[in-house]
Amino acid sequence: MSANSVSKPLPKRILPALFHPWTWRMAWRDSRSQRARLIIFASAIVAGIASLVAIHSLRGSMQTGIETQAKSLLGSDLMLSSRQPISENDATTVSSLATQSSREISFSSMLYFPTADAARLVQVRGVEAGYPFYGKVETTPPGAWNRLQSESGILLEAALLDQFGAKVGDRVKLGSLELPILGVIDQPAPRTGRFGAFSPEACIRFADLDRTGLLETASLSSHYLHLKLPPQTNAELLKKSFRERFSEKPWRFETPEDRRENLGDALDNLQQFLGIIALASLVLGAIGVAGAVHSHVSRRLSTVAILRCLGASGPLAFAVYLVQVIALGICGAALGALIGIAMQTGLLALFRDRFPFEIAIAPEWWIVAQTTAAGLAVCCGFALLPLLKIRDISPAMTLRGGATLGGISKSFRAWIVYSLLTGLLVLLALLNDSDWKRSLVLVGGLIFAFGLLLGVARALVFTTRKIVKPSWPYLLRQGISNLHRPQNQTLLFLLSLGLGTFLLVTILLSGNLLNQRLSLGQFSESPNIYLIDVQPDQLDGVTRLLKEQNLPALESAPMITMRIESVRGIPVREYEKQNGVPRWIARREFRSTYRDFLNPTETLVAGEWKMPKATPGEPVSLSLEEEIANDLDIRIGDEITLDVQGISLPAKVSSIRKVDWSRFNLNFFMVFAPGVLEYAPGFHVVTSRLPEGTSSGDLQRELVKQFPNVSAIDLTLILETVREILEQISAVVSVLAGFTVLAGIPILIGTLLNGRDLRTRESVLLRTLGASSKQVRTILLIEYATLGCLSALTGLILASAANAGLAIFVFKASPWPDPVLLTAAFIITTGLSILGGLLLSRGVSNHPPLSILRSGV
Amino acid sequence: MSFSDSDSIPSILEPDRSSVKPPILEVRGLRKTYISADQELTVLHDIDFALPSGDTCAIIGPSGSGKTTLLGLCAGLDDASAGSVLLDGQPLESLDQDERAALRNRLVGFVFQNFQLIPTLTAIENVLIPLELRGETGRGKDAAEILAQVGLSKRLHHYPLQLSGGEQQRVALARAFIHRPKILFADEPTGNLDAETSEPIVEMLFRLNREAGTALVLVTHDPGLAARAGRVIKMKAGTILSEN
């Protein structure tokens, strides 16, 4: 030994080995002739992480945008409403936690149009500057809303001006105050109720309210305090704490969450879809990386065997390649993150104008860091599966050669890795979707798909071994036999390409399901005008009038107002205290109807839809809306007594309905059996739909002439807001689903790399023995076409099953997958597989056999 | 060939005078059976022999007679179905794979028919590997010296693919001796080389054996090469046919 030599035994355990300089030196040396290949492997990580980062960042940006847009339904983070004035002291206390606050008082009053010498009942809104904090009020001329804050005036709905032939600049009289019309409201500030006031809106300055002299006389004024909270404040928690703190006050608190009923299940469904897409894109990248690592390690078998032969321990040899994977993983992840950021910001910049909400073109750094770390962990975790097999490489291979890396490892260590990966996936699924049952089902589905593909691969190997006959033409026999011969790639090919197809098609199908659920097309059928206070004897006349105006009479329902008197025999005030029911729910005025059929926007969730005609002395059958039944803690069979304008009406809950409020059809919290309420004082509501871009002015004018008591409520504006939100959700779904296809790139790279060396060597030998390029191509074509075809078929069957499950249990949509999408996916998957085979044959044809044989492939 | 010009014994190859002289290799009732397609195939039947330290032994026989299998079992590269192999008194069957690897690193050198150099390492890096696996650093000079002994002083930084077959085998020889093994297993060391290239390799193999006192176990088809060994074991169908 030389005098200057130093001897320090190399570590035998994995952890110290990982940090030993020799391991890193050997990993570096080993990479020398493999750089191009390692770049391909790293590109799998780069593509995986890039698509992950881009998907998650886009998801983050869009979710922020959508949530902000959803806030525009309320216009603030928290709204306090009361039928009684809110004192200065109370307003100051409540506002102390907000960054901005704005007061509003609303009441009904007559508005006088001197030019027409006519008056009309309007809903007056006096709003303080600042509100709405989210969304904007659009007026003609633009800027009229801002002007209203600095000068006296009034903003009116276009239909009202149409009705009285008034124009901007005319003066109108409200109480004792004469005001100029500053503009027309195109998009109003969020309303405090869907059709809380059965009259058109008129907005004035908060400061002018007193001067109208109407506040003292208006018996039914509503008082609001709109709050904008600091960004990190949880509005829901604050609402809860306010409710407890001000339980004695007759106040109602609302957050944007409460307004989400207008969007139906759209946002929930979007969350679920994003959860699926995030997990799937992660697994897609990881499968690609595992495939690429498997391919890399397969080429290093002889090096590992030599190292083992010369005295390297199993953990030391394993550490060399783990270090390579980690180092490449970190570099690939960093580059992938950068590309992901570029893709996200690029896409946002490109599509910015198409999203109807403000969206910042900036990276979501926290999401980038989180996603890169999660992606790296999962990719390295999946890479452990092929790496583990290094420990099983026998040094005896140096004598015999020809050994291959096994398929699915069943060692104890492998099971530990499988368990860790399953746990990691469940954890990530939980991070994406807090519903643990759904997360378990998602990961369980993945494991099932893995198992099924494994079974199909084994069945294929078994079948091809049995069916191939010597009488078959040579090329066909060779191509099919490649599927079962030693060192075949059947198992890994089916697992990676099959799982990839399954995940990608599931994402695309779920996107379709969600869009189907949003069914924007139905918006063209939704009513956008409500005719209120139609008396029973006016029903035919109003319907006829609509017909004359070429408008459809979409729905008609009787409406009776009532309050709850008692629940299960307990007076409502007592019940409210006993059960902690919010006061505004228990004591609210319910507008109810009676009918014996379910609307298309209703689904029965409990009980039976039995609406027999009421018999005297028996409680009448009542169907409750799901949310209100939960809030009131009422179940099937419970008895409620209602106060119908002074008369007690006992009712028995026979069913509970889920209502899709996003459709704006005539829906009610309480639906009674016919036979009792027909004689109660009430009116009918008739709905119709104005063609897009038209005004309700003509209709309103005719109504005033023929049926002066009937009011027309134009819902076009709020309907447009909801429609915009649903449209953007649909756009997000389409962009993200299409984008996830990128995550399939690593899979393709990994799959094609695996088996490439062996097939190249075989093909070169065939070429050496005299096979023509065409013959080599045909053999590869048969093998890759069979593998691609079967991977696609199995993946598509699994995706269709997943689609059916998601449709039935999550999205409540049709379980039948889109046949066009399935056919396209089949053709593309099989086509890509065949293309891979052909590229391989091209590489063989273009190079002299000797150079490939000498390269040691 | 330049490596034969050396007259002096390189210092790094001087025999270890302190080493004891029990048999370096003992094989007792060694059997190897493979199970393939539900059939048992015994490729080695109860093999017994021993090799004293510093001795040379050639194993010859027709293809499929079990020579390479025997060599692999003796070096602890594979597991025997029955029997025992004692390497420097250590029964291999009592050691796990990693312990066997450590023992090989300490006692054994290898020369393979297909050279088995690591393609991503240069000649000098390949030679240094056994020392590096011991955790020895700063032995670059020794590696260069032994490569010079085998006539490759100008090829230190060439990769295996840039070397001819004979040169690769000489790198393999340098690697086999760099850590002063007590026993060298050579599997058809000239099997991939022509007669002209083979001769100096064989010369060097035996010279290094003599000078370093390393026992040599040779598997070969070549009767001429076998004849140079002190002892020849002739195998047929998994059994020792004769021992001379």
Interface residues (C-beta under 8 A of the other chain):
Chain A: M1 S2 N4 S5 V6 S7 K8 P9 L10 K12 W22 M26 R29 D30 S31 R32 S33 Q34 S302 T303 A305 I306 L307 R308 C309 L310 G311 A312 S313 G314 P315 L316 S394 P395 A396 T398 L399 R400 G401 R854 S855 G856
Chain B: I12 T68 L71 G72 A75 G76 L77 D78 Q97 D98 A101 A102 R104 N105 R106 F110 F112 N114 Q116 L117 I118 P119 T120 L121 E125 I129 P130 E132 L133 R134 G135 E136 T137 G138 R139 K141 D142 Y159 L161 R175 D187
